[in-house]
Amino acid sequence: MLAGDVSPIDVITHVPVLCEDAGVPYVFVPSKEALGQAGQTKRPTSVMLVLPRPLKKGGDAGMSTEDDDAFTEEFEKVHAKLKTQAPVFTRTHE
């Protein structure tokens, strides 16, 4: 997720290209303040990466296995929706 009100925009202009090269869907959200709040921080946030599963399993991350499973299930729903809405660019090789 990328904030649409970052200034100067040059700070994040490379991120969509990296996402496209890696096949990672991305979306712009209206404000860096809202993105920061979504990340549970008081600081404005320019870019946020949401992983398909926690880096640490279960108790190590403070989440139960059931929480891990629920997170993964919700991530898959959001990921599927995002892929239908995010810009898709394909390269043609000639």
GUPA-769461 format. One record per residue: residue number from 1; x negated, y negated, z of N, C-alpha, C, O in turn. Coordinates in Angstrom, 3 decimals. Example, Ala and Ser with C-alpha at 12.3 -4.5 7.8 and 13.67 -1.06 7.14 Angstrom:
REM GUPA-769461
{1,{-13.190,5.690,7.800},{-12.300,4.500,7.800},{-13.200,3.300,7.800},{-14.236,3.319,8.465}}
{2,{-12.850,2.250,7.080},{-13.670,1.060,7.140},{-12.900,-0.030,7.870},{-13.409,-1.138,8.039}}
END
This chain:
REM GUPA-769461
{1,{-0.852,1.163,0.000},{0.000,0.000,0.000},{-0.899,-1.227,0.000},{-1.886,-1.294,0.733}}
{2,{-0.541,-2.190,-0.832},{-1.325,-3.413,-0.940},{-0.417,-4.608,-0.670},{0.714,-4.661,-1.152}}
{3,{-0.912,-5.545,0.090},{-0.150,-6.761,0.364},{-0.195,-7.670,-0.856},{-1.250,-7.856,-1.464}}
{4,{0.947,-8.231,-1.207},{1.035,-9.075,-2.390},{0.639,-10.515,-2.156},{0.549,-11.293,-3.106}}
{5,{0.400,-10.888,-0.900},{0.091,-12.295,-0.617},{-1.352,-12.497,-0.146},{-1.632,-13.434,0.602}}
{6,{-2.255,-11.637,-0.573},{-3.660,-11.751,-0.189},{-4.301,-12.894,-0.966},{-4.091,-13.045,-2.170}}
{7,{-5.078,-13.688,-0.257},{-5.744,-14.809,-0.900},{-7.168,-14.904,-0.373},{-7.371,-14.973,0.840}}
{8,{-8.133,-14.910,-1.240},{-8.053,-14.821,-2.691},{-7.734,-13.384,-3.118},{-8.153,-12.429,-2.463}}
{9,{-7.010,-13.241,-4.189},{-6.564,-11.941,-4.672},{-7.740,-11.064,-5.094},{-7.622,-9.839,-5.137}}
{10,{-8.877,-11.692,-5.406},{-10.074,-10.938,-5.810},{-10.524,-9.934,-4.746},{-11.254,-8.989,-5.044}}
{11,{-10.086,-10.145,-3.521},{-10.465,-9.254,-2.426},{-9.952,-7.840,-2.672},{-10.604,-6.872,-2.280}}
{12,{-8.780,-7.705,-3.324},{-8.190,-6.374,-3.504},{-7.953,-5.978,-4.964},{-7.369,-4.925,-5.220}}
{13,{-8.385,-6.783,-5.909},{-8.079,-6.482,-7.314},{-8.692,-5.173,-7.802},{-8.211,-4.602,-8.781}}
{14,{-9.721,-4.693,-7.155},{-10.349,-3.438,-7.570},{-9.579,-2.208,-7.083},{-9.760,-1.120,-7.631}}
{15,{-8.739,-2.355,-6.080},{-8.070,-1.206,-5.466},{-7.110,-0.497,-6.430},{-7.150,0.732,-6.500}}
{16,{-6.247,-1.203,-7.180},{-5.387,-0.475,-8.119},{-6.161,0.349,-9.143},{-5.731,1.443,-9.509}}
{17,{-7.291,-0.161,-9.606},{-8.101,0.575,-10.568},{-8.635,1.854,-9.931},{-8.618,2.914,-10.557}}
{18,{-9.104,1.758,-8.699},{-9.592,2.947,-7.992},{-8.467,3.957,-7.794},{-8.667,5.161,-7.956}}
{19,{-7.285,3.460,-7.444},{-6.132,4.346,-7.258},{-5.782,5.058,-8.559},{-5.545,6.266,-8.567}}
{20,{-5.750,4.323,-9.637},{-5.408,4.918,-10.930},{-6.441,5.967,-11.351},{-6.083,7.030,-11.859}}
{21,{-7.711,5.665,-11.138},{-8.763,6.622,-11.477},{-8.646,7.908,-10.662},{-8.955,8.992,-11.156}}
{22,{-8.199,7.781,-9.411},{-8.096,8.939,-8.517},{-6.714,9.589,-8.550},{-6.495,10.612,-7.900}}
{23,{-5.779,9.003,-9.302},{-4.432,9.565,-9.358},{-3.629,9.328,-8.086},{-2.726,10.098,-7.759}}
{24,{-3.959,8.270,-7.381},{-3.274,7.931,-6.129},{-2.228,6.859,-6.419},{-2.577,5.777,-6.891}}
{25,{-0.946,7.138,-6.145},{0.068,6.107,-6.376},{-0.106,4.958,-5.383},{-0.548,5.155,-4.251}}
{26,{0.248,3.773,-5.828},{0.156,2.602,-4.950},{1.366,1.714,-5.175},{2.063,1.819,-6.184}}
{27,{1.592,0.847,-4.219},{2.718,-0.068,-4.300},{2.311,-1.377,-3.626},{1.544,-1.383,-2.663}}
{28,{2.832,-2.473,-4.144},{2.626,-3.775,-3.520},{3.791,-4.058,-2.591},{4.948,-3.825,-2.940}}
{29,{3.480,-4.560,-1.412},{4.502,-5.001,-0.468},{4.380,-6.514,-0.349},{3.319,-7.071,-0.629}}
{30,{5.454,-7.188,0.064},{5.451,-8.652,0.033},{4.390,-9.354,0.882},{3.810,-10.348,0.444}}
{31,{4.129,-8.846,2.101},{3.241,-9.641,2.947},{2.253,-8.805,3.742},{2.525,-7.662,4.108}}
{32,{1.098,-9.407,3.998},{0.073,-8.741,4.794},{0.470,-8.681,6.269},{0.011,-7.806,7.001}}
{33,{1.316,-9.603,6.700},{1.802,-9.564,8.078},{2.702,-8.346,8.288},{2.580,-7.643,9.291}}
{34,{3.604,-8.102,7.337},{4.498,-6.945,7.432},{3.707,-5.637,7.343},{4.028,-4.669,8.032}}
{35,{2.687,-5.611,6.505},{1.864,-4.416,6.373},{1.098,-4.151,7.671},{0.948,-3.002,8.087}}
{36,{0.623,-5.201,8.293},{-0.045,-5.060,9.589},{0.892,-4.520,10.654},{0.513,-3.648,11.436}}
{37,{2.109,-5.032,10.687},{3.091,-4.543,11.652},{3.412,-3.079,11.410},{3.570,-2.316,12.363}}
{38,{3.510,-2.677,10.153},{3.782,-1.277,9.821},{2.644,-0.379,10.301},{2.865,0.784,10.637}}
{39,{1.444,-0.915,10.331},{0.281,-0.186,10.818},{0.078,-0.336,12.308},{-0.957,0.069,12.839}}
{40,{1.046,-0.908,12.983},{1.050,-1.094,14.431},{-0.138,-1.913,14.925},{-0.774,-1.580,15.925}}
{41,{-0.420,-2.992,14.200},{-1.451,-3.920,14.623},{-0.897,-5.342,14.528},{0.031,-5.607,13.764}}
{42,{-1.462,-6.228,15.294},{-1.030,-7.624,15.253},{-1.748,-8.408,14.161},{-1.394,-9.553,13.878}}
{43,{-2.745,-7.799,13.557},{-3.523,-8.467,12.514},{-2.886,-8.276,11.145},{-2.388,-7.193,10.838}}
{44,{-2.898,-9.313,10.325},{-2.458,-9.139,8.934},{-3.366,-8.109,8.254},{-4.569,-8.073,8.515}}
{45,{-2.798,-7.279,7.391},{-3.527,-6.187,6.765},{-3.374,-6.280,5.253},{-2.256,-6.404,4.751}}
{46,{-4.465,-6.221,4.533},{-4.434,-6.355,3.073},{-4.113,-5.046,2.370},{-3.350,-5.028,1.405}}
{47,{-4.698,-3.939,2.856},{-4.550,-2.639,2.208},{-4.393,-1.567,3.284},{-5.060,-1.601,4.318}}
{48,{-3.496,-0.615,3.019},{-3.313,0.489,3.942},{-3.252,1.789,3.147},{-2.548,1.881,2.141}}
{49,{-3.993,2.788,3.605},{-3.974,4.112,3.004},{-3.178,5.025,3.921},{-3.447,5.099,5.119}}
{50,{-2.206,5.712,3.362},{-1.420,6.674,4.127},{-1.823,8.056,3.636},{-1.661,8.389,2.462}}
{51,{-2.348,8.850,4.553},{-2.817,10.188,4.218},{-1.685,11.200,4.293},{-0.713,10.989,5.019}}
{52,{-1.798,12.295,3.553},{-0.735,13.307,3.563},{-0.638,14.079,4.870},{0.384,14.711,5.135}}
{53,{-1.676,14.039,5.686},{-1.636,14.686,6.990},{-2.657,13.993,7.894},{-3.601,13.371,7.405}}
{54,{-2.471,14.099,9.194},{-3.435,13.476,10.108},{-4.836,14.042,9.893},{-4.991,15.198,9.499}}
{55,{-5.845,13.231,10.151},{-7.220,13.705,10.019},{-7.531,14.792,11.041},{-8.275,15.729,10.753}}
{56,{-6.955,14.662,12.240},{-7.170,15.650,13.296},{-5.863,16.390,13.544},{-4.790,15.787,13.519}}
{57,{-5.949,17.655,13.777},{-4.763,18.474,13.999},{-4.328,18.433,15.458},{-5.146,18.312,16.370}}
{58,{-3.010,18.540,15.649},{-2.396,18.742,16.955},{-2.864,17.803,18.030},{-2.897,16.587,17.842}}
{59,{-3.234,18.381,19.178},{-3.574,17.615,20.364},{-4.732,16.666,20.195},{-4.805,15.658,20.898}}
{60,{-5.661,16.961,19.266},{-6.810,16.077,19.067},{-6.388,14.687,18.631},{-7.055,13.704,18.953}}
{61,{-5.283,14.600,17.900},{-4.806,13.302,17.420},{-3.657,12.784,18.279},{-3.057,11.756,17.968}}
{62,{-3.355,13.497,19.357},{-2.255,13.084,20.210},{-0.899,13.475,19.654},{0.130,12.994,20.128}}
{63,{-0.887,14.345,18.653},{0.359,14.796,18.034},{0.458,16.301,18.172},{-0.547,17.008,18.094}}
{64,{1.669,16.788,18.378},{1.876,18.224,18.432},{1.897,18.790,17.019},{1.976,18.043,16.044}}
{65,{1.825,20.096,16.915},{1.903,20.743,15.607},{3.231,20.426,14.940},{3.288,20.258,13.722}}
{66,{4.304,20.341,15.730},{5.612,19.987,15.182},{5.590,18.570,14.621},{6.175,18.301,13.572}}
{67,{4.913,17.668,15.325},{4.774,16.293,14.828},{3.981,16.271,13.526},{4.326,15.545,12.593}}
{68,{2.916,17.070,13.467},{2.120,17.173,12.238},{2.997,17.612,11.073},{2.944,17.035,9.987}}
{69,{3.807,18.646,11.316},{4.688,19.178,10.271},{5.727,18.151,9.851},{6.009,17.993,8.663}}
{70,{6.300,17.449,10.832},{7.311,16.428,10.525},{6.685,15.285,9.722},{7.289,14.781,8.775}}
{71,{5.477,14.881,10.105},{4.784,13.821,9.381},{4.547,14.234,7.937},{4.808,13.468,7.009}}
{72,{4.044,15.462,7.757},{3.755,15.950,6.403},{5.025,15.999,5.560},{5.000,15.650,4.380}}
{73,{6.126,16.426,6.155},{7.404,16.484,5.437},{7.863,15.086,5.022},{8.286,14.887,3.883}}
{74,{7.785,14.129,5.925},{8.178,12.757,5.602},{7.245,12.146,4.569},{7.687,11.424,3.676}}
{75,{5.948,12.438,4.692},{4.991,11.934,3.712},{5.358,12.414,2.313},{5.338,11.632,1.362}}
{76,{5.691,13.685,2.183},{6.039,14.241,0.870},{7.254,13.538,0.276},{7.295,13.295,-0.930}}
{77,{8.247,13.206,1.106},{9.434,12.486,0.624},{9.048,11.102,0.101},{9.458,10.701,-0.988}}
{78,{8.263,10.388,0.886},{7.842,9.037,0.501},{6.948,9.099,-0.735},{7.092,8.283,-1.646}}
{79,{6.040,10.047,-0.771},{5.124,10.189,-1.907},{5.895,10.442,-3.202},{5.590,9.850,-4.238}}
{80,{6.888,11.319,-3.138},{7.692,11.612,-4.329},{8.431,10.369,-4.813},{8.495,10.110,-6.015}}
{81,{8.988,9.602,-3.883},{9.703,8.380,-4.256},{8.740,7.340,-4.814},{9.048,6.664,-5.796}}
{82,{7.588,7.215,-4.192},{6.597,6.239,-4.644},{6.119,6.553,-6.054},{5.917,5.643,-6.858}}
{83,{5.939,7.825,-6.356},{5.474,8.201,-7.691},{6.478,7.815,-8.772},{6.092,7.597,-9.920}}
{84,{7.750,7.727,-8.425},{8.748,7.325,-9.418},{8.797,5.815,-9.583},{9.311,5.324,-10.588}}
{85,{8.273,5.067,-8.617},{8.360,3.613,-8.648},{7.041,2.922,-8.941},{7.026,1.796,-9.438}}
{86,{5.947,3.578,-8.642},{4.644,2.940,-8.809},{4.295,2.832,-10.288},{4.737,3.655,-11.089}}
{87,{3.515,1.836,-10.655},{3.080,1.747,-12.040},{2.247,2.972,-12.401},{1.415,3.432,-11.618}}
{88,{2.483,3.474,-13.570},{1.733,4.634,-14.038},{0.994,4.221,-15.301},{1.598,3.730,-16.255}}
{89,{-0.280,4.419,-15.298},{-1.095,4.076,-16.449},{-1.825,5.332,-16.886},{-2.448,6.012,-16.071}}
{90,{-1.750,5.631,-18.133},{-2.472,6.779,-18.637},{-3.491,6.296,-19.644},{-3.268,5.325,-20.367}}
{91,{-4.583,6.974,-19.677},{-5.630,6.620,-20.626},{-5.492,7.504,-21.842},{-5.239,8.704,-21.735}}
{92,{-5.659,6.905,-22.980},{-5.643,7.702,-24.212},{-7.085,7.824,-24.691},{-7.821,6.842,-24.789}}
{93,{-7.446,9.024,-24.976},{-8.807,9.258,-25.465},{-8.742,9.519,-26.958},{-8.072,10.449,-27.405}}
{94,{-9.417,8.722,-27.704},{-9.406,8.864,-29.155},{-10.743,9.309,-29.665},{-10.918,9.482,-30.872}}
END
